[in-house]
């Protein structure tokens, strides 16, 4: 688990950790990122918080979801502008 900053929503902090893992190659393009259940266990967060973190990455174009299979890193996640 990480030590959460009290003034930043937890979903944003978890999303930032996942962004860092994509950036450093921990999660390679087309590889699966942790599931909601795995994130709740790793970070000690609620399922809704994990879902919101994964949604943020998807909305930024860093990941995509395959129904029934999970979330995966985009082929070229950093070629997509991040807002």
C-alpha positions in Angstrom: 0.0 0.0 0.0 1.0 3.6 -0.5 0.7 6.4 2.0 -2.1 8.6 0.6 -1.9 12.4 0.7 -5.0 13.6 2.6 -5.7 16.5 0.2 -5.8 14.6 -3.1 -8.5 12.1 -4.0 -7.3 8.5 -3.6 -8.4 7.6 -7.1 -6.2 10.3 -8.5 -3.2 9.0 -6.5 -3.8 5.4 -7.6 -4.2 6.6 -11.3 -0.8 8.5 -10.9 0.9 5.3 -9.7 -0.5 3.4 -12.6 0.5 6.1 -15.1 4.1 5.9 -13.7 4.1 2.1 -14.2 3.0 2.6 -17.8 5.7 5.3 -18.3 8.5 3.1 -16.8 7.5 0.0 -18.8 6.1 -2.0 -15.8 3.0 -2.3 -17.9 3.9 -2.7 -21.6 1.7 -1.8 -24.5 -1.1 -4.3 -25.0 -0.4 -5.8 -21.6 -3.1 -6.1 -18.9 -3.2 -3.7 -16.1 -4.4 -4.8 -12.6 -8.1 -5.5 -12.2 -10.4 -3.7 -9.8 -10.0 -6.5 -7.3 -6.2 -6.5 -7.6 -6.2 -2.7 -7.1 -8.4 -2.9 -4.0 -6.0 -5.5 -2.5 -2.8 -3.7 -3.4 -3.9 -0.2 -2.3 -6.5 -1.0 0.3 -9.1 1.1 -1.5 -12.8 0.6 -2.3 -13.9 -1.0 -5.6 -15.5 2.3 -6.7 -12.2 4.1 -6.1 -10.3 1.5 -8.2 -12.9 1.8 -11.0 -12.6 5.5 -11.0 -8.8 5.3 -11.3 -9.1 2.9 -14.2 -11.7 5.0 -15.9 -9.4 8.1 -15.7 -6.7 6.2 -17.5 -9.1 5.0 -20.1 -10.5 8.6 -20.6 -6.9 9.8 -21.0 -6.3 7.3 -23.8 -3.7 5.4 -21.9 -5.7 2.2 -21.6 -8.6 0.4 -23.2 -11.1 -2.2 -21.9 -12.0 -5.5 -23.5 -15.3 -6.6 -22.0 -14.9 -9.8 -20.0 -11.1 -9.6 -20.3 -10.0 -6.5 -18.5 -8.1 -3.3 -19.1 -4.9 -3.1 -21.3 -2.3 -0.5 -22.1 -2.8 1.2 -25.4 -0.4 0.4 -28.2 1.2 3.8 -28.1 -0.2 5.4 -24.9 2.0 8.5 -24.9 1.3 9.4 -28.5 -2.2 10.5 -27.4 -2.4 14.0 -25.9 -3.3 14.0 -22.2 -5.6 16.8 -21.0 
